[in-house]
C-alpha cells in the first residue's frame, strides 16, 4: 500500500529509540524525509545509522524538548534544513513515577513542560505552515493512561489527558485547512520506559519483575506486550493521505487491554 508520504517532511520527537524510532522507521520506509529529535546524543547516532539504510534524508537534532531552548533549537534546525514540516509527531520521555500526593509543584511544573509545553509549542511552530499549504498531519503519542489511569503514574495520567484535550481542540480548528490532528495511545509495549516502570513497581510492591510483566500480560486479551513497530505502523497510517478523513481521534493500540466500548 502506497501511503503517499514520499517527499513529505516529518519531524519525529523522541525518535532515538522505542515507539518514536519505530514511527520514524515506518515513515522512512514510505519515503518521507526525516528530522529526528532526542536529548540522548549517543542513542541518536545509532538511530541515524539505522535510518540511513532506508535511503532518505535524516536530520538529527539533539535537544531537550522539556525546555524553551530545546524547542526553539528543534524548530530552527528543521527550518534551516527543510524549510517546513508536513508531519509533526510529538513524543517525549515519561515523567517520574510516584503516588498521587508525593510530587511537589516543581515536579508538576517539570512534567507539564515536558509533556504539555512541548506539544503546544511545537504545534504553534509548525501547524501554521501546514494550514497555509493546505496539508498537514499532527500525531501526539500519549498513553492508555488517557483512558484508564495507571497506578503510580499520576503525572503522566493527568498531563497526557491535558495533551489530548489540546490536540482534540486543535483538530476542530484546523480540519478545514487539510490538517488532521490525532493521538495514539500505546498500551503496554516493549520499550525502555516499560522496563523502568517495571523496576519502579517491583520496588513499590515487592513483586518480582516476572510477576509484574505477567500481570500486565494478564490484562491484555492478546496475552502479550505490544511491539514498537506495531505502533509505528499505526502512526504512519495516520500520517498518510489515506487517513485524510480521520481527525480528532484518540487511537488505542493496546491489544484490547482497555475494556470500554468507546
Phi, psi and omega in degrees: 000127177273117183274359177071031184255357180298127180088350175286154178252125182239128169261116181245118182270152181059040192261009183280346183197174172060218184294322179299316177296316181300321178295315179299320181295318178296319178295322178295320176303327182272001175095008178284143171280144190241144159239123181242139188237138175200155175268357182257101184296324181295308180290334177298315181298321178296319180295318180299317180300317181291319182288330181299334180293346178280349176080023178241157176297138178228119177257112177275135179232115176269112184201146175266106184284000172274006180233154176300318182296319180294318178296315180297320179297315180299316180298313182297320180295316180296315183292324180293322183276314189245336182082357181188169166226126177271331184231129177240122176242109181272138185189129176221167175297158182279155177285173182298154173280169178153158178290162191304319185261007183282329189278132174280176185293333177298321178293320177296321179295315179298319179294321178296318179295322181290312188268312187273310183301318182299318180294317182293310186289324176292324176295317178298329182284322191246335183293322177306320178294322176299318180296320179296323181275353177066029175199134176185158178224128174238127181227120177260127175271115182245246184188157172299345178299340176295327180267327185211109183305142179257135182303137177068017178234046186298323180297314178293316180304313185286315189277332173291329173295322177296319177300318179298317178297320178298310184291325180294322178290316178300321182305317180294324185287332186248000185300319183291348180263011178082016180251124176258148181225120180221165172236152177243131186249095179292141167274203180291112189234145184289087179224169176295327178298320179293323177297320178295321178294322178297317179298317178297320181292321179296322179292322184284325188251340184085358179289155176284160177301318180299319180294322179297312180295319178296325177296318177296315181298326180293338178279349188252122179306328178284351175060032176206167175277158175284161176248141182308321182295335176290324174292318181302321181295319178294317180298316179298320178297315180296334178278354191269169171298326185293341178260026186295344180251017178250113177208155179073018185256148172249104191262114177282134172232083193222015180066018181087014186295322177278123189268008183284160177287327183236000000 
